[in-house]
Amino acid sequence: VQLQASGGGLVQAGGSLRLSCAASGRTFGSMGWFRQAPGKERNIVAAINWSGRSTTYADSVKGRFTISRDNAKNTVFLQMNSLKPEDTAVYYCAADRALYGDAYSDEGEYDYWGQGTLVTVSS
């Protein structure tokens, strides 16, 4: 089982990035994006259940970020628009082995984690 995150980089404030997380080895239920800024704890950014009908977002990204998934490709995406310097962090994707769970915001619900991709937003 492997989760491969990609798409991070350096962008100016107001810009956009699209993160991808390709999963291999099995089908996953809930998939989520978390982020950890330097010196801070890791927190939920967004999550989506297997069907895509249930999503959850951190208040700080609502209206700017959109999570989606392509089950045929076993991939989850995070479209990030109107980026702010405070969005700077390492972004991690996570996956839950239970196929029919909800879009969990608690990282304890996730069984597998990707390696992280760095997003840096300059002011």
N, C-alpha and C positions, 0 to 999 in steps of 0.2 A: 504494500500500500504506500502510495506516495502522493503528496500534494506539492505541486510546483507553481509558486507564485511568480508573476512577472508584471512588468509595466511601470514600475516605479521610476523615479527620476527627479530632475530639478526643473521646477516650473515657477514662473512669476505669479504673484498674487493675482487672482482673477482668472487664471488659466485653468486648463482641464487636463486630466489624466484618466486613463482607463486601465485598471488592474485586472489581471486574469489569474485564475487559479485552476490549473488542470489536474484533475484527480485520476489516478490509475489504480488498478488492482481490485476494485469493487465499486458497487453503486452506493452512494451515500444519501442520507436523508437531509436533515438540516445542514446548511453550509453557511459559514459566517466569515466576516472580516472583523478583525480586532486590530487595534493599534497601540503602540507604546512609544511615547515621547521620552526623550532623555530625562532620567531622574523621576519618572512617573510610572504608575502602575499601568498594566495593560487593560484596555477597556473595549467594550463592544463598539463597532461602527455600524454594522448592518448584518442582518441574517435573513435567510430565505429558506422556506421548507421545500420538500422534494417537488411538490406540484407547482411551486411558484406563486400560489394563491395567498400565502401568508408571508409577510415581511415585517421586519422590525428595524428601527433606526435609532441611533443616538440622537437626542434633541439637537445637538450641536451640528448635525449634518443634514437634518431634515430639510427637504426642498433643494438641496445642493447635490447630494449623492443619490445614486440609484443602484440597487443590487438586482442582478438578474442571473439566470442560469440557462445553460443549454444541456439538457440531460443526454441528448444523443452524443455529445462530445464530452460529457462528464466534466463540465467546466462552469465555474461561477465567475461573474464579472462584477466589478465595482466601477461605475462611471462617476467620476468626481469632477464637478463643475464649480466655478466660482471659488476656487481654492484660496485659503487664507494661510498666513504664516503659522497659525496655531494648528493647522492640519499636519504640520511637519512631524513625522514619526516613522517608525518601522511598522509596516502593515503585514499582518499575518492572516492567512486563511486557515480555516478549521472546518472539520467535517464530523458529522455524527453518524455512527454505523447503523443506527435505528432508522429504517426507511421512512416510517410514517410519523415522525415526531413533528413538533412545531418549529417555528423560526426562533431558536433559543438565543437569548442575550447573555446567558450565564456560561462562561467559558468551561465550567465544570461539566456541561452537557456534551462537550465535544471530545472525541476519541483520537482524532488525528490532527496534526498541525503541519503547516508548511514552514519553509525556512525563513520567510519574511522578505519583504522588499521595501527599500527605503524611499520615502517620498519627502522631498525637501521643497518647501514653498518659500521663495524669497520675496521680501517686501519691496 
